[in-house]
Amino acid sequence: MEKLYTKVHDEIRKNPAAPAKKEAKKQEIKYVDKQKTIIQTADGKKYKRERRLTLADRKKRIEQKIAKSLE
């Protein structure tokens, strides 16, 4: 083990500069629905991201629940 560590440290001392950083790929985000909850990636995969409901959406949902309970 000691030989391995000394070898690695010797290589680091020869070229102490940090390795070059890779550039991050910037993926295009394509939303499938109006509320921007379903996202489709460039390779065709889809996943869902939960979003907060707006005040109007919450009120509409409550009205629907009330109407359903009165039926």
N, CA, C and O atoms as a Tripos MOL2 file, in Angstrom:
@<TRIPOS>MOLECULE
protein
  284   283    71     0     0
PROTEIN
NO_CHARGES

@<TRIPOS>ATOM
      1 N           0.8140   -1.1930    0.0000 N.3       1 MET1
      2 CA          0.0000    0.0000    0.0000 C.3       1 MET1
      3 C           0.8630    1.2640    0.0000 C.2       1 MET1
      4 O           0.5450    2.2540   -0.6580 O.2       1 MET1
      5 N           1.9550    1.2020    0.7500 N.am      2 GLU2
      6 CA          2.8090    2.3870    0.8390 C.3       2 GLU2
      7 C           3.3680    2.7740   -0.5210 C.2       2 GLU2
      8 O           3.4580    3.9560   -0.8510 O.2       2 GLU2
      9 N           3.7400    1.7800   -1.3010 N.am      3 LYS3
     10 CA          4.2910    2.0560   -2.6270 C.3       3 LYS3
     11 C           3.2460    2.7400   -3.5080 C.2       3 LYS3
     12 O           3.5590    3.6540   -4.2710 O.2       3 LYS3
     13 N           2.0310    2.2890   -3.3920 N.am      4 LEU4
     14 CA          0.9560    2.8760   -4.1860 C.3       4 LEU4
     15 C           0.7610    4.3540   -3.8140 C.2       4 LEU4
     16 O           0.6530    5.2130   -4.6900 O.2       4 LEU4
     17 N           0.7170    4.6340   -2.5190 N.am      5 TYR5
     18 CA          0.5330    6.0150   -2.0740 C.3       5 TYR5
     19 C           1.7020    6.8990   -2.5030 C.2       5 TYR5
     20 O           1.4920    8.0270   -2.9500 O.2       5 TYR5
     21 N           2.9170    6.4050   -2.3740 N.am      6 THR6
     22 CA          4.0700    7.2220   -2.7770 C.3       6 THR6
     23 C           4.0540    7.4810   -4.2730 C.2       6 THR6
     24 O           4.3900    8.5780   -4.7190 O.2       6 THR6
     25 N           3.6710    6.4930   -5.0380 N.am      7 LYS7
     26 CA          3.5900    6.6510   -6.4930 C.3       7 LYS7
     27 C           2.5400    7.7110   -6.8520 C.2       7 LYS7
     28 O           2.7830    8.5830   -7.6850 O.2       7 LYS7
     29 N           1.3790    7.6180   -6.2130 N.am      8 VAL8
     30 CA          0.3120    8.5820   -6.4970 C.3       8 VAL8
     31 C           0.7380    9.9860   -6.1070 C.2       8 VAL8
     32 O           0.4940   10.9300   -6.8590 O.2       8 VAL8
     33 N           1.3620   10.1470   -4.9590 N.am      9 HIS9
     34 CA          1.8040   11.4620   -4.5150 C.3       9 HIS9
     35 C           2.9040   12.0090   -5.4120 C.2       9 HIS9
     36 O           2.9610   13.2160   -5.6490 O.2       9 HIS9
     37 N           3.7600   11.1600   -5.9030 N.am     10 ASP10
     38 CA          4.7950   11.6090   -6.8380 C.3      10 ASP10
     39 C           4.1710   12.1470   -8.1200 C.2      10 ASP10
     40 O           4.6150   13.1650   -8.6510 O.2      10 ASP10
     41 N           3.1450   11.4640   -8.6150 N.am     11 GLU11
     42 CA          2.4620   11.9150   -9.8260 C.3      11 GLU11
     43 C           1.7730   13.2680   -9.5870 C.2      11 GLU11
     44 O           1.7560   14.1290  -10.4660 O.2      11 GLU11
     45 N           1.2230   13.4340   -8.4200 N.am     12 ILE12
     46 CA          0.5560   14.7000   -8.0930 C.3      12 ILE12
     47 C           1.5940   15.8220   -8.0110 C.2      12 ILE12
     48 O           1.3400   16.9350   -8.4710 O.2      12 ILE12
     49 N           2.7400   15.5380   -7.4380 N.am     13 ARG13
     50 CA          3.7790   16.5620   -7.3160 C.3      13 ARG13
     51 C           4.3280   16.9670   -8.6840 C.2      13 ARG13
     52 O           4.7280   18.1170   -8.8680 O.2      13 ARG13
     53 N           4.3540   16.0450   -9.6410 N.am     14 LYS14
     54 CA          4.8410   16.3670  -10.9860 C.3      14 LYS14
     55 C           3.9160   17.3870  -11.6540 C.2      14 LYS14
     56 O           4.3850   18.3190  -12.3080 O.2      14 LYS14
     57 N           2.5970   17.2080  -11.4850 N.am     15 ASN15
     58 CA          1.6290   18.1040  -12.1120 C.3      15 ASN15
     59 C           0.5400   18.4320  -11.0870 C.2      15 ASN15
     60 O          -0.5070   17.7860  -11.0610 O.2      15 ASN15
     61 N           0.7920   19.4440  -10.2410 N.am     16 PRO16
     62 CA         -0.1450   19.7310   -9.1540 C.3      16 PRO16
     63 C          -1.4300   20.4440   -9.5980 C.2      16 PRO16
     64 O          -2.3660   20.5860   -8.8100 O.2      16 PRO16
     65 N          -1.4720   20.8840  -10.8420 N.am     17 ALA17
     66 CA         -2.6740   21.5960  -11.3060 C.3      17 ALA17
     67 C          -3.8760   20.6610  -11.2560 C.2      17 ALA17
     68 O          -3.7720   19.4640  -11.5220 O.2      17 ALA17
     69 N          -5.0030   21.2360  -10.9110 N.am     18 ALA18
     70 CA         -6.2330   20.4380  -10.8320 C.3      18 ALA18
     71 C          -6.6200   19.9660  -12.2330 C.2      18 ALA18
     72 O          -6.3620   20.6610  -13.2160 O.2      18 ALA18
     73 N          -7.2240   18.8160  -12.3230 N.am     19 PRO19
     74 CA         -7.6370   18.3330  -13.6370 C.3      19 PRO19
     75 C          -8.6700   19.2720  -14.2650 C.2      19 PRO19
     76 O          -9.4230   19.9450  -13.5590 O.2      19 PRO19
     77 N          -8.6940   19.3070  -15.5670 N.am     20 ALA20
     78 CA         -9.6150   20.1960  -16.2730 C.3      20 ALA20
     79 C         -11.0530   19.7800  -15.9850 C.2      20 ALA20
     80 O         -11.3870   18.5960  -15.9850 O.2      20 ALA20
     81 N         -11.8850   20.7700  -15.7420 N.am     21 LYS21
     82 CA        -13.2790   20.4870  -15.4520 C.3      21 LYS21
     83 C         -14.0380   20.2690  -16.7510 C.2      21 LYS21
     84 O         -13.7830   20.9160  -17.7670 O.2      21 LYS21
     85 N         -14.9730   19.3410  -16.6820 N.am     22 LYS22
     86 CA        -15.8090   19.0780  -17.8470 C.3      22 LYS22
     87 C         -16.9700   20.0620  -17.8500 C.2      22 LYS22
     88 O         -17.4830   20.4470  -16.8000 O.2      22 LYS22
     89 N         -17.3660   20.4550  -19.0370 N.am     23 GLU23
     90 CA        -18.4960   21.3600  -19.1370 C.3      23 GLU23
     91 C         -19.7910   20.5730  -18.9410 C.2      23 GLU23
     92 O         -19.9560   19.4770  -19.4770 O.2      23 GLU23
     93 N         -20.6860   21.1420  -18.1770 N.am     24 ALA24
     94 CA        -21.9610   20.4810  -17.9120 C.3      24 ALA24
     95 C         -22.8590   20.6120  -19.1370 C.2      24 ALA24
     96 O         -22.9030   21.6580  -19.7850 O.2      24 ALA24
     97 N         -23.5670   19.5420  -19.4380 N.am     25 LYS25
     98 CA        -24.4990   19.5770  -20.5530 C.3      25 LYS25
     99 C         -25.7610   20.2990  -20.1160 C.2      25 LYS25
    100 O         -26.3150   20.0070  -19.0560 O.2      25 LYS25
    101 N         -26.2060   21.2220  -20.9150 N.am     26 LYS26
    102 CA        -27.4310   21.9360  -20.5930 C.3      26 LYS26
    103 C         -28.5550   21.3070  -21.4080 C.2      26 LYS26
    104 O         -28.5880   21.3990  -22.6350 O.2      26 LYS26
    105 N         -29.4720   20.6670  -20.6930 N.am     27 GLN27
    106 CA        -30.5700   19.9940  -21.3630 C.3      27 GLN27
    107 C         -31.7400   20.9460  -21.5300 C.2      27 GLN27
    108 O         -32.0390   21.7660  -20.6630 O.2      27 GLN27
    109 N         -32.3860   20.8070  -22.6720 N.am     28 GLU28
    110 CA        -33.5940   21.5870  -22.8970 C.3      28 GLU28
    111 C         -34.7340   20.9590  -22.1170 C.2      28 GLU28
    112 O         -34.8910   19.7380  -22.1020 O.2      28 GLU28
    113 N         -35.5260   21.7970  -21.4740 N.am     29 ILE29
    114 CA        -36.6680   21.3100  -20.7170 C.3      29 ILE29
    115 C         -37.9180   21.5870  -21.5280 C.2      29 ILE29
    116 O         -38.2090   22.7280  -21.8850 O.2      29 ILE29
    117 N         -38.6500   20.5230  -21.8100 N.am     30 LYS30
    118 CA        -39.8870   20.6600  -22.5610 C.3      30 LYS30
    119 C         -41.0350   20.2240  -21.6580 C.2      30 LYS30
    120 O         -41.0830   19.0820  -21.2010 O.2      30 LYS30
    121 N         -41.9520   21.1440  -21.4100 N.am     31 TYR31
    122 CA        -43.1010   20.8350  -20.5700 C.3      31 TYR31
    123 C         -44.2210   20.2950  -21.4410 C.2      31 TYR31
    124 O         -44.5070   20.8440  -22.5050 O.2      31 TYR31
    125 N         -44.8570   19.2160  -20.9890 N.am     32 VAL32
    126 CA        -45.8990   18.5550  -21.7600 C.3      32 VAL32
    127 C         -47.2660   19.1750  -21.4770 C.2      32 VAL32
    128 O         -48.1140   19.2290  -22.3680 O.2      32 VAL32
    129 N         -47.4890   19.6430  -20.2470 N.am     33 ASP33
    130 CA        -48.7980   20.1660  -19.8880 C.3      33 ASP33
    131 C         -48.7310   21.6530  -19.5440 C.2      33 ASP33
    132 O         -47.6510   22.2360  -19.4510 O.2      33 ASP33
    133 N         -49.9030   22.2490  -19.3590 N.am     34 LYS34
    134 CA        -50.0030   23.6870  -19.1210 C.3      34 LYS34
    135 C         -49.4380   24.0980  -17.7690 C.2      34 LYS34
    136 O         -48.8460   25.1710  -17.6530 O.2      34 LYS34
    137 N         -49.6080   23.2700  -16.7490 N.am     35 GLN35
    138 CA        -49.1530   23.6110  -15.4010 C.3      35 GLN35
    139 C         -47.6700   23.3290  -15.1910 C.2      35 GLN35
    140 O         -47.1450   23.5460  -14.0990 O.2      35 GLN35
    141 N         -47.0090   22.8570  -16.2070 N.am     36 LYS36
    142 CA        -45.5710   22.5600  -16.1630 C.3      36 LYS36
    143 C         -45.2460   21.5250  -15.0870 C.2      36 LYS36
    144 O         -44.2900   21.6810  -14.3280 O.2      36 LYS36
    145 N         -46.0570   20.4660  -15.0350 N.am     37 THR37
    146 CA        -45.7840   19.4100  -14.0620 C.3      37 THR37
    147 C         -45.1350   18.1980  -14.7170 C.2      37 THR37
    148 O         -44.3580   17.4970  -14.0690 O.2      37 THR37
    149 N         -45.4330   17.9370  -15.9800 N.am     38 ILE38
    150 CA        -44.8400   16.7920  -16.6790 C.3      38 ILE38
    151 C         -43.7500   17.3140  -17.5960 C.2      38 ILE38
    152 O         -43.9900   18.1640  -18.4530 O.2      38 ILE38
    153 N         -42.5500   16.7910  -17.4040 N.am     39 ILE39
    154 CA        -41.3780   17.2520  -18.1460 C.3      39 ILE39
    155 C         -40.8820   16.1310  -19.0360 C.2      39 ILE39
    156 O         -40.7860   14.9780  -18.6160 O.2      39 ILE39
    157 N         -40.5650   16.4910  -20.2820 N.am     40 GLN40
    158 CA        -40.0190   15.5140  -21.2210 C.3      40 GLN40
    159 C         -38.5970   15.9200  -21.5660 C.2      40 GLN40
    160 O         -38.3470   17.0500  -21.9870 O.2      40 GLN40
    161 N         -37.6680   14.9900  -21.3840 N.am     41 THR41
    162 CA        -36.2660   15.2680  -21.6650 C.3      41 THR41
    163 C         -35.9780   15.0620  -23.1470 C.2      41 THR41
    164 O         -36.8320   14.5900  -23.8980 O.2      41 THR41
    165 N         -34.7810   15.4160  -23.5500 N.am     42 ALA42
    166 CA        -34.4020   15.3220  -24.9500 C.3      42 ALA42
    167 C         -34.3920   13.8760  -25.4460 C.2      42 ALA42
    168 O         -34.6300   13.6210  -26.6260 O.2      42 ALA42
    169 N         -34.1140   12.9240  -24.5380 N.am     43 ASP43
    170 CA        -34.0730   11.5270  -24.9560 C.3      43 ASP43
    171 C         -35.4390   10.8500  -24.8870 C.2      43 ASP43
    172 O         -35.5310    9.6330  -25.0460 O.2      43 ASP43
    173 N         -36.5060   11.6250  -24.6510 N.am     44 GLY44
    174 CA        -37.8540   11.0920  -24.7020 C.3      44 GLY44
    175 C         -38.4300   10.6130  -23.3780 C.2      44 GLY44
    176 O         -39.5900   10.2060  -23.3270 O.2      44 GLY44
    177 N         -37.6590   10.6510  -22.3240 N.am     45 LYS45
    178 CA        -38.1600   10.2090  -21.0230 C.3      45 LYS45
    179 C         -39.0360   11.2940  -20.4180 C.2      45 LYS45
    180 O         -38.7920   12.4860  -20.6040 O.2      45 LYS45
    181 N         -40.0640   10.8630  -19.6890 N.am     46 LYS46
    182 CA        -40.9610   11.8080  -19.0340 C.3      46 LYS46
    183 C         -40.9320   11.5630  -17.5370 C.2      46 LYS46
    184 O         -40.8120   10.4260  -17.0810 O.2      46 LYS46
    185 N         -41.0430   12.6380  -16.7830 N.am     47 TYR47
    186 CA        -41.1870   12.5150  -15.3420 C.3      47 TYR47
    187 C         -42.0450   13.6640  -14.8370 C.2      47 TYR47
    188 O         -42.2070   14.6810  -15.5100 O.2      47 TYR47
    189 N         -42.5890   13.4830  -13.6420 N.am     48 LYS48
    190 CA        -43.5230   14.4540  -13.0920 C.3      48 LYS48
    191 C         -42.8660   15.2240  -11.9550 C.2      48 LYS48
    192 O         -42.2070   14.6440  -11.0920 O.2      48 LYS48
    193 N         -43.0550   16.5250  -11.9690 N.am     49 ARG49
    194 CA        -42.5720   17.3930  -10.9120 C.3      49 ARG49
    195 C         -43.8020   18.0430  -10.2760 C.2      49 ARG49
    196 O         -44.5960   18.6970  -10.9530 O.2      49 ARG49
    197 N         -43.9420   17.8530   -8.9890 N.am     50 GLU50
    198 CA        -45.1000   18.4070   -8.2930 C.3      50 GLU50
    199 C         -44.9790   19.9270   -8.2090 C.2      50 GLU50
    200 O         -43.9040   20.4600   -7.9370 O.2      50 GLU50
    201 N         -46.0740   20.6050   -8.4410 N.am     51 ARG51
    202 CA        -46.1230   22.0650   -8.3490 C.3      51 ARG51
    203 C         -47.1800   22.4730   -7.3330 C.2      51 ARG51
    204 O         -48.1240   21.7230   -7.0830 O.2      51 ARG51
    205 N         -47.0330   23.6240   -6.7610 N.am     52 ARG52
    206 CA        -48.0230   24.1360   -5.8180 C.3      52 ARG52
    207 C         -49.2430   24.6010   -6.6010 C.2      52 ARG52
    208 O         -49.1200   25.1220   -7.7100 O.2      52 ARG52
    209 N         -50.4110   24.4100   -6.0190 N.am     53 LEU53
    210 CA        -51.6350   24.8820   -6.6370 C.3      53 LEU53
    211 C         -51.7920   26.3750   -6.3780 C.2      53 LEU53
    212 O         -51.4040   26.8750   -5.3210 O.2      53 LEU53
    213 N         -52.3590   27.0760   -7.3410 N.am     54 THR54
    214 CA        -52.6360   28.4940   -7.1480 C.3      54 THR54
    215 C         -53.8620   28.6400   -6.2620 C.2      54 THR54
    216 O         -54.5760   27.6680   -6.0150 O.2      54 THR54
    217 N         -54.1030   29.8390   -5.7890 N.am     55 LEU55
    218 CA        -55.2590   30.0940   -4.9370 C.3      55 LEU55
    219 C         -56.5540   29.7630   -5.6780 C.2      55 LEU55
    220 O         -57.4670   29.1700   -5.1040 O.2      55 LEU55
    221 N         -56.6290   30.1460   -6.9460 N.am     56 ALA56
    222 CA        -57.8280   29.8620   -7.7400 C.3      56 ALA56
    223 C         -58.0370   28.3560   -7.8830 C.2      56 ALA56
    224 O         -59.1670   27.8750   -7.7960 O.2      56 ALA56
    225 N         -56.9600   27.6170   -8.1010 N.am     57 ASP57
    226 CA        -57.0620   26.1570   -8.2240 C.3      57 ASP57
    227 C         -57.5350   25.5210   -6.9200 C.2      57 ASP57
    228 O         -58.3440   24.5930   -6.9310 O.2      57 ASP57
    229 N         -57.0220   26.0280   -5.7930 N.am     58 ARG58
    230 CA        -57.4290   25.4800   -4.5000 C.3      58 ARG58
    231 C         -58.9070   25.7400   -4.2320 C.2      58 ARG58
    232 O         -59.6190   24.8600   -3.7480 O.2      58 ARG58
    233 N         -59.3690   26.9500   -4.5460 N.am     59 LYS59
    234 CA        -60.7800   27.2760   -4.3440 C.3      59 LYS59
    235 C         -61.6780   26.4310   -5.2410 C.2      59 LYS59
    236 O         -62.7380   25.9710   -4.8180 O.2      59 LYS59
    237 N         -61.2410   26.2320   -6.4870 N.am     60 LYS60
    238 CA        -62.0170   25.4080   -7.4180 C.3      60 LYS60
    239 C         -62.0980   23.9660   -6.9080 C.2      60 LYS60
    240 O         -63.1440   23.3240   -7.0050 O.2      60 LYS60
    241 N         -61.0140   23.4790   -6.3770 N.am     61 ARG61
    242 CA        -60.9810   22.1100   -5.8520 C.3      61 ARG61
    243 C         -61.9260   21.9700   -4.6510 C.2      61 ARG61
    244 O         -62.6120   20.9560   -4.5270 O.2      61 ARG61
    245 N         -61.9690   22.9590   -3.7840 N.am     62 ILE62
    246 CA        -62.8660   22.9270   -2.6330 C.3      62 ILE62
    247 C         -64.3250   22.9570   -3.0830 C.2      62 ILE62
    248 O         -65.1660   22.2380   -2.5430 O.2      62 ILE62
    249 N         -64.6150   23.7950   -4.0770 N.am     63 GLU63
    250 CA        -65.9810   23.8550   -4.6080 C.3      63 GLU63
    251 C         -66.4060   22.5090   -5.1870 C.2      63 GLU63
    252 O         -67.5480   22.0850   -5.0110 O.2      63 GLU63
    253 N         -65.4910   21.8440   -5.8720 N.am     64 GLN64
    254 CA        -65.8020   20.5250   -6.4450 C.3      64 GLN64
    255 C         -66.0640   19.5090   -5.3410 C.2      64 GLN64
    256 O         -66.9730   18.6870   -5.4580 O.2      64 GLN64
    257 N         -65.2770   19.5600   -4.2740 N.am     65 LYS65
    258 CA        -65.4860   18.6290   -3.1630 C.3      65 LYS65
    259 C         -66.8330   18.8750   -2.4870 C.2      65 LYS65
    260 O         -67.5300   17.9250   -2.1320 O.2      65 LYS65
    261 N         -67.1990   20.1350   -2.3100 N.am     66 ILE66
    262 CA        -68.4790   20.4710   -1.7020 C.3      66 ILE66
    263 C         -69.6210   19.9920   -2.5870 C.2      66 ILE66
    264 O         -70.5830   19.3960   -2.1030 O.2      66 ILE66
    265 N         -69.5100   20.2550   -3.8870 N.am     67 ALA67
    266 CA        -70.5550   19.8380   -4.8210 C.3      67 ALA67
    267 C         -70.6900   18.3170   -4.8320 C.2      67 ALA67
    268 O         -71.8000   17.7900   -4.9040 O.2      67 ALA67
    269 N         -69.5770   17.6240   -4.7610 N.am     68 LYS68
    270 CA        -69.6210   16.1520   -4.7570 C.3      68 LYS68
    271 C         -70.2580   15.6180   -3.4800 C.2      68 LYS68
    272 O         -70.9850   14.6260   -3.5180 O.2      68 LYS68
    273 N         -69.9930   16.2650   -2.3560 N.am     69 SER69
    274 CA        -70.5560   15.7890   -1.0840 C.3      69 SER69
    275 C         -72.0490   16.0680   -0.9850 C.2      69 SER69
    276 O         -72.7600   15.3690   -0.2630 O.2      69 SER69
    277 N         -72.5350   17.0810   -1.7010 N.am     70 LEU70
    278 CA        -73.9570   17.4190   -1.6770 C.3      70 LEU70
    279 C         -74.7880   16.5100   -2.5840 C.2      70 LEU70
    280 O         -76.0120   16.4680   -2.4570 O.2      70 LEU70
    281 N         -74.1590   15.8060   -3.4680 N.am     71 GLU71
    282 CA        -74.8810   14.9240   -4.3920 C.3      71 GLU71
    283 C         -75.5110   13.7600   -3.6980 C.2      71 GLU71
    284 O         -76.1530   12.9300   -4.3420 O.2      71 GLU71
@<TRIPOS>BOND
     1     1     2 1
     2     2     3 1
     3     3     4 2
     4     3     5 am
     5     5     6 1
     6     6     7 1
     7     7     8 2
     8     7     9 am
     9     9    10 1
    10    10    11 1
    11    11    12 2
    12    11    13 am
    13    13    14 1
    14    14    15 1
    15    15    16 2
    16    15    17 am
    17    17    18 1
    18    18    19 1
    19    19    20 2
    20    19    21 am
    21    21    22 1
    22    22    23 1
    23    23    24 2
    24    23    25 am
    25    25    26 1
    26    26    27 1
    27    27    28 2
    28    27    29 am
    29    29    30 1
    30    30    31 1
    31    31    32 2
    32    31    33 am
    33    33    34 1
    34    34    35 1
    35    35    36 2
    36    35    37 am
    37    37    38 1
    38    38    39 1
    39    39    40 2
    40    39    41 am
    41    41    42 1
    42    42    43 1
    43    43    44 2
    44    43    45 am
    45    45    46 1
    46    46    47 1
    47    47    48 2
    48    47    49 am
    49    49    50 1
    50    50    51 1
    51    51    52 2
    52    51    53 am
    53    53    54 1
    54    54    55 1
    55    55    56 2
    56    55    57 am
    57    57    58 1
    58    58    59 1
    59    59    60 2
    60    59    61 am
    61    61    62 1
    62    62    63 1
    63    63    64 2
    64    63    65 am
    65    65    66 1
    66    66    67 1
    67    67    68 2
    68    67    69 am
    69    69    70 1
    70    70    71 1
    71    71    72 2
    72    71    73 am
    73    73    74 1
    74    74    75 1
    75    75    76 2
    76    75    77 am
    77    77    78 1
    78    78    79 1
    79    79    80 2
    80    79    81 am
    81    81    82 1
    82    82    83 1
    83    83    84 2
    84    83    85 am
    85    85    86 1
    86    86    87 1
    87    87    88 2
    88    87    89 am
    89    89    90 1
    90    90    91 1
    91    91    92 2
    92    91    93 am
    93    93    94 1
    94    94    95 1
    95    95    96 2
    96    95    97 am
    97    97    98 1
    98    98    99 1
    99    99   100 2
   100    99   101 am
   101   101   102 1
   102   102   103 1
   103   103   104 2
   104   103   105 am
   105   105   106 1
   106   106   107 1
   107   107   108 2
   108   107   109 am
   109   109   110 1
   110   110   111 1
   111   111   112 2
   112   111   113 am
   113   113   114 1
   114   114   115 1
   115   115   116 2
   116   115   117 am
   117   117   118 1
   118   118   119 1
   119   119   120 2
   120   119   121 am
   121   121   122 1
   122   122   123 1
   123   123   124 2
   124   123   125 am
   125   125   126 1
   126   126   127 1
   127   127   128 2
   128   127   129 am
   129   129   130 1
   130   130   131 1
   131   131   132 2
   132   131   133 am
   133   133   134 1
   134   134   135 1
   135   135   136 2
   136   135   137 am
   137   137   138 1
   138   138   139 1
   139   139   140 2
   140   139   141 am
   141   141   142 1
   142   142   143 1
   143   143   144 2
   144   143   145 am
   145   145   146 1
   146   146   147 1
   147   147   148 2
   148   147   149 am
   149   149   150 1
   150   150   151 1
   151   151   152 2
   152   151   153 am
   153   153   154 1
   154   154   155 1
   155   155   156 2
   156   155   157 am
   157   157   158 1
   158   158   159 1
   159   159   160 2
   160   159   161 am
   161   161   162 1
   162   162   163 1
   163   163   164 2
   164   163   165 am
   165   165   166 1
   166   166   167 1
   167   167   168 2
   168   167   169 am
   169   169   170 1
   170   170   171 1
   171   171   172 2
   172   171   173 am
   173   173   174 1
   174   174   175 1
   175   175   176 2
   176   175   177 am
   177   177   178 1
   178   178   179 1
   179   179   180 2
   180   179   181 am
   181   181   182 1
   182   182   183 1
   183   183   184 2
   184   183   185 am
   185   185   186 1
   186   186   187 1
   187   187   188 2
   188   187   189 am
   189   189   190 1
   190   190   191 1
   191   191   192 2
   192   191   193 am
   193   193   194 1
   194   194   195 1
   195   195   196 2
   196   195   197 am
   197   197   198 1
   198   198   199 1
   199   199   200 2
   200   199   201 am
   201   201   202 1
   202   202   203 1
   203   203   204 2
   204   203   205 am
   205   205   206 1
   206   206   207 1
   207   207   208 2
   208   207   209 am
   209   209   210 1
   210   210   211 1
   211   211   212 2
   212   211   213 am
   213   213   214 1
   214   214   215 1
   215   215   216 2
   216   215   217 am
   217   217   218 1
   218   218   219 1
   219   219   220 2
   220   219   221 am
   221   221   222 1
   222   222   223 1
   223   223   224 2
   224   223   225 am
   225   225   226 1
   226   226   227 1
   227   227   228 2
   228   227   229 am
   229   229   230 1
   230   230   231 1
   231   231   232 2
   232   231   233 am
   233   233   234 1
   234   234   235 1
   235   235   236 2
   236   235   237 am
   237   237   238 1
   238   238   239 1
   239   239   240 2
   240   239   241 am
   241   241   242 1
   242   242   243 1
   243   243   244 2
   244   243   245 am
   245   245   246 1
   246   246   247 1
   247   247   248 2
   248   247   249 am
   249   249   250 1
   250   250   251 1
   251   251   252 2
   252   251   253 am
   253   253   254 1
   254   254   255 1
   255   255   256 2
   256   255   257 am
   257   257   258 1
   258   258   259 1
   259   259   260 2
   260   259   261 am
   261   261   262 1
   262   262   263 1
   263   263   264 2
   264   263   265 am
   265   265   266 1
   266   266   267 1
   267   267   268 2
   268   267   269 am
   269   269   270 1
   270   270   271 1
   271   271   272 2
   272   271   273 am
   273   273   274 1
   274   274   275 1
   275   275   276 2
   276   275   277 am
   277   277   278 1
   278   278   279 1
   279   279   280 2
   280   279   281 am
   281   281   282 1
   282   282   283 1
   283   283   284 2
@<TRIPOS>SUBSTRUCTURE
     1 MET1         2 RESIDUE 1 A MET
     2 GLU2         6 RESIDUE 1 A GLU
     3 LYS3        10 RESIDUE 1 A LYS
     4 LEU4        14 RESIDUE 1 A LEU
     5 TYR5        18 RESIDUE 1 A TYR
     6 THR6        22 RESIDUE 1 A THR
     7 LYS7        26 RESIDUE 1 A LYS
     8 VAL8        30 RESIDUE 1 A VAL
     9 HIS9        34 RESIDUE 1 A HIS
    10 ASP10       38 RESIDUE 1 A ASP
    11 GLU11       42 RESIDUE 1 A GLU
    12 ILE12       46 RESIDUE 1 A ILE
    13 ARG13       50 RESIDUE 1 A ARG
    14 LYS14       54 RESIDUE 1 A LYS
    15 ASN15       58 RESIDUE 1 A ASN
    16 PRO16       62 RESIDUE 1 A PRO
    17 ALA17       66 RESIDUE 1 A ALA
    18 ALA18       70 RESIDUE 1 A ALA
    19 PRO19       74 RESIDUE 1 A PRO
    20 ALA20       78 RESIDUE 1 A ALA
    21 LYS21       82 RESIDUE 1 A LYS
    22 LYS22       86 RESIDUE 1 A LYS
    23 GLU23       90 RESIDUE 1 A GLU
    24 ALA24       94 RESIDUE 1 A ALA
    25 LYS25       98 RESIDUE 1 A LYS
    26 LYS26      102 RESIDUE 1 A LYS
    27 GLN27      106 RESIDUE 1 A GLN
    28 GLU28      110 RESIDUE 1 A GLU
    29 ILE29      114 RESIDUE 1 A ILE
    30 LYS30      118 RESIDUE 1 A LYS
    31 TYR31      122 RESIDUE 1 A TYR
    32 VAL32      126 RESIDUE 1 A VAL
    33 ASP33      130 RESIDUE 1 A ASP
    34 LYS34      134 RESIDUE 1 A LYS
    35 GLN35      138 RESIDUE 1 A GLN
    36 LYS36      142 RESIDUE 1 A LYS
    37 THR37      146 RESIDUE 1 A THR
    38 ILE38      150 RESIDUE 1 A ILE
    39 ILE39      154 RESIDUE 1 A ILE
    40 GLN40      158 RESIDUE 1 A GLN
    41 THR41      162 RESIDUE 1 A THR
    42 ALA42      166 RESIDUE 1 A ALA
    43 ASP43      170 RESIDUE 1 A ASP
    44 GLY44      174 RESIDUE 1 A GLY
    45 LYS45      178 RESIDUE 1 A LYS
    46 LYS46      182 RESIDUE 1 A LYS
    47 TYR47      186 RESIDUE 1 A TYR
    48 LYS48      190 RESIDUE 1 A LYS
    49 ARG49      194 RESIDUE 1 A ARG
    50 GLU50      198 RESIDUE 1 A GLU
    51 ARG51      202 RESIDUE 1 A ARG
    52 ARG52      206 RESIDUE 1 A ARG
    53 LEU53      210 RESIDUE 1 A LEU
    54 THR54      214 RESIDUE 1 A THR
    55 LEU55      218 RESIDUE 1 A LEU
    56 ALA56      222 RESIDUE 1 A ALA
    57 ASP57      226 RESIDUE 1 A ASP
    58 ARG58      230 RESIDUE 1 A ARG
    59 LYS59      234 RESIDUE 1 A LYS
    60 LYS60      238 RESIDUE 1 A LYS
    61 ARG61      242 RESIDUE 1 A ARG
    62 ILE62      246 RESIDUE 1 A ILE
    63 GLU63      250 RESIDUE 1 A GLU
    64 GLN64      254 RESIDUE 1 A GLN
    65 LYS65      258 RESIDUE 1 A LYS
    66 ILE66      262 RESIDUE 1 A ILE
    67 ALA67      266 RESIDUE 1 A ALA
    68 LYS68      270 RESIDUE 1 A LYS
    69 SER69      274 RESIDUE 1 A SER
    70 LEU70      278 RESIDUE 1 A LEU
    71 GLU71      282 RESIDUE 1 A GLU
